Amino acid sequence: MCYAIPGKVIEVKERKVVVDYFGERRTAFNEFENLKIGDYIYAQGGFVIDRILEEEAVKILEFWKETFFKLREADLRISKIEDGRSVSKKTKIILDKALEGFKLKREEVLYLLNLEDEIDKEYLYKVANYIRYKFHKNACCVHGIIEISNYCSCDCLYCGIRRSNKDLNRYRMTEEEILRHLDLMINKYGFKAIVIQSGEDSYYDVERLSSLIKEIKKKFNLLLFISINEVGEEGLRKFYEAGVRGLLLRFETINKELYERFHPEGSFEERVNDIKKAKEIGFLLLTGGLIGLPGESLQDIAEDIFFATRLNPEMYTFGPFLPASDTPLSNFEKPDLEIVLKVTAILRLLNPEGKIVSTTAVETLSPQEGRTRAFLAGANSLMLNLTPEHYKTLYRIYPNRIHENESIEYQIEKAIKDLQDLGRAPTDLGV
Ligand code: 5AD
């Protein structure tokens, strides 16, 4: 199983290497010693993460070559846009502007968020998908996520693993369990980029996590992301030194009043600071917001999109709010799929070069078509849940999370099929 195509190093410039993939050149940041021209490597998120023996690389490339170009043709066919003749004039003008590479203004984004007409909405998604193809071709990034503990001292109003939820059985994977599980995910299933996520668990503080991360980095070559609560600049630096290269931290909403309403003890400033600091330090940033929080307006959503855009993260992750039982928000409505698709599409118009993930939450919101439609509205990344099966249902941030009863093998098989049906190649070609 393989989630990245090996590339051949064709140039080495200090810490940067130029890598060739079937004639396409990408630059990646290299932290390996003695990497030389002619070596084969795997890159993810712009980092060289592993070397690979030439004979193995040649075999994988041989397999990929034909498939890759066949898939790309299929993607191109699907991504073509028609002339848009039946689209309303205003929508057409705005989307033409986006197609020409001009940045959209607030009122234009709000107009798109308000679209009701089916033809207009479909055209928005089509244009976003076309822009995705133009900038990324059919490459799709598949990361994994392991939720190591559902203990949480936070009490976020929307979250099913909040401290006040006393009915939930809590679990915490031990360090040995995590290392064993990573071994399986990396060496058996071929994952190369993995997020370690946890509730706010005092056992896994910065010190303990940093030593675990060092241990992980000693044993495995992978691109490691961390996803816990805020840890401040010092904490972030410790994580970076230990070997973490990415931070997954949503700002949730950039409306301070809403943020404070939903995060009784959380500090809006600390959250935003951590996100900005992470970027400054050099982490790959994965961030975004919740769509459809009770009391959130379309104006708020537009502001979230612009804020995320200004951050210029590696990957955007915007998912729908899903009411969780045993939380104060259990009786609120979930948003509909269309608003999630609109946000995905608008993010793509504003950020042609960013990666956009089709979230587990959008797939839970619409198990039949959430993933495919997000991919056809500009998304190009997936994050598979690699949490061991006996813990997965306990990480219940909202109920009935899709894939929670699926084995990892099944999730992989399904992801590859869904992607290939759209002409996408489950690979990440570095940056
Ligand atoms: N619905 C959707 N997403 C949720 N999250 C937490 N609770 C919910 C919910 N009820 C998301 C938050 C958090 C991420 C780990 O899970 O955005 O950042």
Residues whose N, C-alpha, C, O or C-beta is under 5 A from the ligand:
A	BS01	5AD	Y158 C159 G160 R250 L290 P320 F321 L322 P323 A324 A361 I397 Y398
